Amino acid sequence: MNHRFLTRAGALAAAAGFAITMSACGSDGEDASGEDTTSAEETMAEEETTESMPASGEFGAACSAVPADGEGSFTGMADDPVATAASNNPVLSTLVTAVSEADLVDTLNSAENITVFAPTNDAFAAIPEADLEAVLADKDLLTSILTYHVVGEEITPEELSGTFTTLQGATLEVSGSGEAFTVNGSSNVVCGNVQTANATVYIVDSVLMPA
């Protein structure tokens, strides 16, 4: 072989190696032009997987109304049993009044590993004033309604979709996934997975009524 032939062969080999390298670089979701070739189906599958993933930490639009610091903050609530923790949170002041009227403060604070579906102040405000006053004045009825909001086990977001027996005795049904849950088909979880010293709290936008 002469020198000119060896030089030409080396150039061809280098060109072939460069083409193979470029092909490998463009094979991971990109074509030769550098454009992303990930299919629409793959993108949709990734989005659906993300939406169905269970939440970690507190979640929901109403969480922004919880104080950022102090005893009523998420960190502060985690240090206290549930009735005391709720009393420090301005979002739940009407619920705290109802719990006190029913003499359930000690019951809730001394319980272990429970889940509380806690109606916001707006949830109670949606009840006609005369009806709300009548419920607050009827201790037995009030106790029945409030204990219907409590489940005797701690429920994580991963376990939240299902049917649960309440302390009142009747069941409630939660449907949904990720960060979107509905209780009994109409009450939405607006701030979920709030931790207290003895309970997991899901704040809801309407008062739950036993059948």
C-alpha positions in Angstrom: 0.0 0.0 0.0 1.2 3.5 -0.7 1.1 6.5 1.6 -1.8 8.2 -0.2 -4.0 5.1 0.1 -3.3 4.8 3.9 -4.2 8.5 4.4 -7.5 8.1 2.5 -8.5 4.9 4.4 -7.8 6.7 7.7 -10.0 9.6 6.8 -12.8 7.3 5.8 -12.5 5.4 9.2 -12.6 8.7 11.1 -15.7 9.9 9.2 -17.5 6.6 9.9 -16.6 6.9 13.6 -17.9 10.4 13.8 -21.2 9.4 12.1 -21.7 6.5 14.6 -21.0 8.9 17.5 -23.6 11.4 16.2 -26.1 8.7 15.7 -25.7 7.5 19.3 -26.0 11.1 20.7 -29.3 11.7 18.8 -30.9 8.4 19.7 -32.1 9.4 23.3 -35.3 11.2 22.4 -33.8 13.4 19.7 -33.4 13.0 15.9 -30.3 13.9 13.9 -31.4 17.6 13.8 -31.3 17.7 17.6 -35.1 17.9 17.9 -37.0 16.1 20.7 -38.7 13.0 19.3 -40.4 11.9 22.5 -43.9 10.7 21.6 -47.1 12.4 22.8 -48.1 9.1 24.3 -45.0 9.0 26.4 -45.5 12.6 27.6 -49.1 11.9 28.5 -48.1 8.8 30.4 -45.6 10.7 32.4 -48.2 13.4 33.3 -50.8 10.8 34.3 -48.2 9.1 36.5 -47.3 12.4 38.2 -50.9 13.3 38.8 -51.7 9.9 40.4 -48.7 10.0 42.7 -49.5 10.4 46.4 -48.7 13.7 48.0 -45.9 14.1 50.4 -46.3 16.8 53.1 -49.2 19.1 53.3 -51.1 19.7 50.1 -54.1 21.8 48.8 -55.0 25.4 48.0 -56.2 26.2 51.5 -52.8 25.4 53.0 -51.7 28.9 52.1 -54.2 30.3 54.7 -52.4 28.5 57.5 -50.0 30.7 59.4 -46.4 30.4 58.2 -45.0 30.3 61.7 -46.1 30.1 65.4 -48.2 27.6 67.2 -50.9 27.7 64.4 -48.4 26.8 61.7 -47.8 23.3 60.4 -44.7 23.0 62.4 -46.5 24.3 65.5 -49.5 22.1 65.1 -47.3 19.0 64.8 -46.2 19.6 68.4 -49.7 19.6 70.0 -52.6 17.0 70.2 -55.2 17.6 67.6 -57.8 19.7 69.5 -55.1 22.0 70.9 -53.4 22.2 67.5 -56.7 23.2 65.9 -57.3 25.9 68.5 -54.1 27.6 67.4 -55.2 27.6 63.7 -57.4 30.5 62.7 -58.8 28.5 59.7 -60.5 26.1 62.2 -61.8 28.5 64.9 -65.5 27.6 64.4 -64.7 23.8 64.6 -62.8 24.5 67.9 -65.9 26.2 69.3 -68.1 23.2 68.3 -65.6 20.8 69.8 -65.6 22.7 73.1 -69.5 22.9 73.2 -69.6 19.1 72.8 -66.9 18.6 75.6 -64.8 16.6 73.1 -61.5 18.5 73.7 -60.0 15.9 76.1 -61.4 13.0 74.1 -59.7 14.2 70.9 -56.5 15.2 72.7 -56.1 11.9 74.5 -56.9 9.7 71.4 -54.0 8.0 69.7 -53.4 7.7 65.9 -56.6 9.1 64.6 -57.6 11.0 61.4 -59.8 14.1 61.6 -61.7 15.6 58.7 -61.8 19.2 59.9 -64.3 21.7 58.3 -63.1 25.2 57.7 -64.8 28.3 59.1 -66.4 28.8 55.7 -67.8 25.3 55.8 -69.7 26.1 59.0 -70.7 29.6 57.6 -72.5 27.8 54.7 -74.9 26.4 57.2 -77.9 28.7 57.9 -77.2 30.6 61.1 -80.4 29.4 62.9 -79.6 25.7 62.0 -76.0 26.1 63.2 -77.1 27.6 66.5 -79.7 24.8 67.0 -76.9 22.2 66.4 -74.6 23.9 68.8 -77.3 23.9 71.4 -78.0 20.2 71.0 -75.1 18.4 72.6 -76.1 14.9 71.5 -76.6 15.9 67.9 -73.4 18.0 67.9 -71.4 15.1 69.3 -72.8 12.8 66.6 -71.8 15.2 63.8 -68.4 15.9 65.2 -67.4 12.3 65.9 -68.5 11.5 62.3 -65.5 13.6 61.2 -63.1 11.3 63.1 -61.7 7.9 62.1 -60.0 5.8 64.7 -56.8 5.2 62.6 -54.2 7.4 61.0 -54.8 7.5 57.2 -51.9 8.6 54.9 -52.6 10.2 51.5 -51.6 6.8 49.9 -54.4 5.1 51.9 -57.0 7.9 51.7 -59.2 6.7 48.9 -61.6 4.2 50.4 -64.4 3.7 52.9 -63.8 4.3 56.6 -65.8 3.7 59.8 -66.0 6.8 62.0 -66.1 7.2 65.7 -69.8 8.0 65.3 -70.4 4.5 63.9 -71.4 5.4 60.3 -69.0 5.2 57.4 -67.7 7.9 55.1 -66.2 7.4 51.6 -63.2 9.2 50.2 -62.4 9.1 46.5 -59.5 10.5 44.5 -55.7 10.3 44.3 -52.6 12.4 44.4 -53.7 15.8 45.8 -57.4 15.7 44.8 -59.8 14.0 47.2 -63.5 14.2 47.7 -65.4 13.0 50.8 -68.9 11.6 50.4 -69.0 12.9 46.9 -69.3 16.5 47.7 -66.8 17.8 50.3 -63.3 18.5 49.0 -60.1 18.1 50.9 -58.6 21.6 50.6 -55.6 21.1 52.8 -54.5 17.6 53.4 -51.9 15.6 55.4 -51.6 18.1 58.2 -49.8 16.5 61.1 -50.5 16.9 64.8 -49.0 15.0 67.8 -51.7 12.4 67.7 -53.6 12.8 64.4 -53.5 13.3 60.7 -55.8 16.1 59.7 -57.6 16.7 56.3 -59.2 20.1 56.2 -62.5 20.0 54.2 -64.7 22.6 52.6 -68.1 21.4 54.0 -69.4 19.9 57.2 -70.0 16.2 56.9 -73.3 14.9 57.9 -74.0 11.3 59.0 -76.9 9.6 57.2 
